[in-house]
Amino acid sequence: MTLAQEARTVLALLSIFDGPVTVQQVCLATQMNADQVERALSELADVTLVTRSVQQPEGSIVYSALPITLSFARNELAGMGELEVRARQRVQQFVDQMELQVSEVARFRGEFEKFGIVTANEKRAVILCRRAESEVFAGNVDGAELLFEQAREMAPNSAYVLARIASYALARNRVGAALERAKEACQRASKKTGALCYGVKARVLDVQRDRAGRLEALGEALKFDPGDPVLRHQYGVALSRMGLEREAIEQFSQIVAEEEKRVPPRETLLMALTTRVINCKRLGRLDEARADVEKGRRVIEQYPHLGHAWRGAEEIEVDQAK
């Protein structure tokens, strides 16, 4: 039996693990990419040297080999120079990182509670996603890719992880992949992750210029979190883009009513007033638009630091000057 070099290397390194392994674990040990590892494992499975199975309850795909096969692989590994040492160092480094993540749980307790993250694996996956986003911000795309892959391997059924990966794919202009992950996230969404998942889906559909789809996704997101003013504002804007100005005004009015209760107010109030002004003008409801302009001016006079959020009223001011 003749195996390709990649398959021989993968088989040899299976012997350093104590049990079934995932593709990502083999990637860490071998420094191969996922496609290479999957190709090697498929070759090994074809000749019955490894067995592919689904690990419960996580649902992740794992590969295992019989003790006699691992004994043969261990003997082969002994003749491969420093491969074993380097592979064990990489795997141990990953294990150490995961132990460090456990100590970081306190930092992300708010995130866990907000999105209903309860299992240890999903908590670690959340931390990996947040680290990946930090790597993106730092310009380390390769590092981010690896961390997102590790997160998905660790919690393949997590709606949170899928939504974060979709958002990352969208930022990388991988719109098709982003939509696929976003749809999968929405299918797995819970009461606590629904707004996140459908919000990401709406962003992907917006890039695709699917206005109706975006409107529908934002409507679903609001069902999960009706008190989110940012989502409601986005929904109002989506209605306006569909030519549904009256319905849009209703959404902005809900935001204004809630935000006016706050002392001091937030910029959200002025953003809602601005978009309500624009839609009132489109419908010819100029008295209402002018009243909102005056209301916005009064807010800015009292809270000048909010002035940057006041846009769109210039159109009405021009009308008043005529």
Helices and strands as residue ranges (DSSP letters): H 5-14, H 23-30, H 34-46, E 51-55, E 60-64, H 67-78, H 83-103, G 105-108, H 109-115, H 120-137, H 141-154, H 159-171, H 175-187, H 194-207, H 211-224, H 229-241, H 245-259, H 267-282, H 286-302, G 304-309, H 314-321
